[in-house]
Amino acid sequence: MSLSIAHLGPRGTNAETAAAIYKKHLRRGSAIEIKLCPYPGIAQTLWAVAQQTVDLAVVPVENSIEGSVAITLDTLWQVGTLKIHQALELPISHALLSWAQNLSQIRQVYSHPQALGQCQKWLDQHLPQVQLIASSSTTEAIQHLDPKGSMGAIASPRAGQLYQIPLLAPDINDYPDNCTRFWVVSLKPSLGGSHTSLAFSLPANVPGVLVKPLQTFAQREINLSRIESRPTKQSFGTYLFFIDIEADVESAEVQAALAELSSYTETLKIFGSYTILNADLGASPQSPGEF
């Protein structure tokens, strides 16, 4: 048996690290063959699963500093058929990679928008005059570096090892407990777990329209661990609502809540139940050759 797992590439991204940790998790006590497949964007990784090009995808959904990853939520809603099988929480450490000899030589810094946001205070303090340029991933940012030394990239220390780029400044994220949650998604039904994710749209944008949907959970003492709105992209002022609850979708309380919720919503999508795996970086593949 073999599996293919899509992730945001190129090699060296935090998404690849999360995918490798999940690969190791799946292979415990099993001879299953697993291939990691890098894609140039998060949306492409999800569509690769939807189009059955790969079996699974590992995508970032939320960061403890910068919040939710909008493209993940938007694409999950748009595809509609994907199910969440596992969540992984991965500690994130950013470094400034560059051929420059010191910070005074840096004129431009490239990275993914999430990474730039997670290092904003450090950048304001140490590189207040540099131009910040967004890239599709932290590792893709490295491809912009010039050996002349006027540019830097925010990426993982492992990416620096992979591409043999000097590490100019380590641990530059603004808060030491920086952590990103990733979702493992598939077309197959989820297997259940301690958390459930869902999303819905409402028939009209009027006062109090969100109260009844939320009360369906509160009245049954089902805890909401996250709620977020995203624009429908159809008209100004209309939103989708993404919710995480701390319960299994197959429980009687959740089934009753969903039955009532469906009467208040225009469209309701259940993305599945799952458990959360705390990624142990000390036990995970870290050297370039281990992936």
SULZISUL-V421201 format. One record per residue. PHI is phi as a letter, one per 20 degrees, with the letter a starting at -180 (NA if undefined). PSI is psi in whole degrees, 0 to 359 (999 if undefined). OMEGA is omega in whole degrees, 0 to 359 (999 if undefined). Layout:
[[PHI/PSI/OMEGA] [PHI/PSI/OMEGA]]
//
This chain:
[[NA/143/179] [c/154/179] [c/149/174] [c/136/184] [c/119/177] [e/148/177] [b/162/176] [f/127/179] [d/190/2] [f/191/180] [g/143/177] [o/355/178] [f/161/174] [f/331/176] [f/323/177] [f/321/176] [f/315/178] [f/318/179] [f/321/179] [f/323/177] [f/318/178] [f/323/175] [g/315/179] [f/321/179] [f/317/180] [f/328/187] [e/356/179] [f/117/179] [m/18/182] [c/152/178] [d/19/183] [f/139/178] [e/125/185] [c/130/180] [d/131/175] [e/133/186] [c/107/179] [f/141/176] [c/154/185] [f/347/180] [b/161/181] [f/317/179] [f/320/180] [f/325/179] [f/320/180] [f/318/178] [f/332/177] [f/324/176] [f/314/182] [g/325/181] [e/7/176] [m/28/173] [f/327/175] [c/170/182] [e/322/185] [c/163/170] [c/144/174] [d/116/186] [c/144/176] [f/141/180] [c/332/183] [b/139/176] [d/144/185] [f/340/179] [e/310/189] [e/352/178] [n/206/189] [f/152/176] [e/105/190] [f/319/184] [f/329/177] [f/312/180] [f/315/182] [f/317/181] [f/322/178] [g/318/177] [f/316/183] [f/316/179] [f/309/172] [n/338/186] [d/357/184] [e/147/180] [c/141/180] [e/128/181] [d/336/184] [a/150/169] [d/142/177] [c/133/177] [d/117/188] [d/123/172] [f/138/183] [d/128/175] [c/123/180] [d/148/176] [c/153/173] [e/117/179] [d/137/181] [a/156/172] [e/354/181] [f/152/179] [e/334/179] [b/170/185] [f/332/183] [f/341/180] [e/347/185] [f/130/178] [d/334/181] [c/143/176] [c/126/180] [d/144/169] [a/173/173] [f/145/181] [g/323/178] [f/317/181] [f/320/176] [g/318/179] [f/324/181] [f/346/181] [d/17/189] [f/316/181] [f/319/179] [f/318/179] [f/318/179] [f/325/182] [e/317/188] [d/334/182] [c/58/188] [f/339/185] [d/358/186] [f/157/176] [e/128/179] [e/126/186] [c/125/183] [f/144/175] [c/170/184] [f/340/176] [b/165/179] [f/324/181] [f/324/177] [f/330/179] [f/328/182] [f/330/183] [f/345/180] [e/350/186] [f/140/181] [d/130/178] [g/344/179] [f/340/168] [n/18/180] [e/0/183] [c/153/177] [c/162/177] [c/136/174] [e/119/183] [b/182/179] [f/152/175] [g/325/179] [f/323/177] [f/323/176] [f/321/177] [f/316/182] [f/315/186] [d/6/175] [l/48/176] [d/130/180] [g/145/178] [e/109/183] [e/323/180] [b/120/180] [e/163/170] [l/59/184] [d/0/176] [f/148/190] [f/332/181] [c/137/185] [f/331/182] [e/42/179] [f/128/185] [b/141/177] [c/136/175] [e/132/178] [d/150/173] [d/141/171] [d/120/185] [c/154/182] [b/168/173] [e/342/182] [f/154/178] [g/144/178] [f/160/187] [e/4/179] [n/168/180] [r/194/187] [e/343/182] [c/150/177] [c/138/177] [d/140/180] [b/168/177] [b/154/180] [b/157/171] [d/159/183] [d/150/185] [f/337/182] [b/149/178] [e/85/181] [c/161/181] [g/134/176] [n/4/185] [f/336/181] [e/346/185] [f/309/183] [f/317/176] [g/319/181] [f/327/179] [f/335/179] [f/330/178] [e/318/182] [f/319/181] [f/337/180] [d/11/178] [l/40/174] [e/120/185] [f/135/173] [e/118/180] [e/345/178] [a/142/171] [b/136/182] [b/144/176] [d/146/176] [c/141/179] [f/144/178] [f/343/183] [m/10/180] [e/320/177] [b/153/182] [f/135/177] [n/6/177] [d/139/191] [c/156/167] [d/153/180] [c/123/179] [d/130/184] [c/138/169] [d/131/177] [c/153/182] [e/73/180] [a/160/178] [e/140/183] [f/337/182] [e/354/179] [f/152/183] [f/321/181] [f/318/180] [f/320/178] [f/319/178] [f/319/179] [f/318/181] [f/324/178] [f/317/178] [f/320/181] [g/321/182] [f/335/180] [f/343/180] [e/344/188] [d/159/175] [e/312/176] [c/134/180] [c/126/180] [c/126/179] [d/118/183] [e/356/173] [o/169/178] [d/152/187] [a/166/173] [d/164/180] [d/124/180] [d/120/175] [e/111/184] [f/125/178] [e/100/183] [f/334/179] [f/335/181] [d/2/184] [e/162/178] [f/129/181] [c/328/180] [f/153/184] [g/326/184] [e/352/186] [e/349/181] [e/999/999]]
//
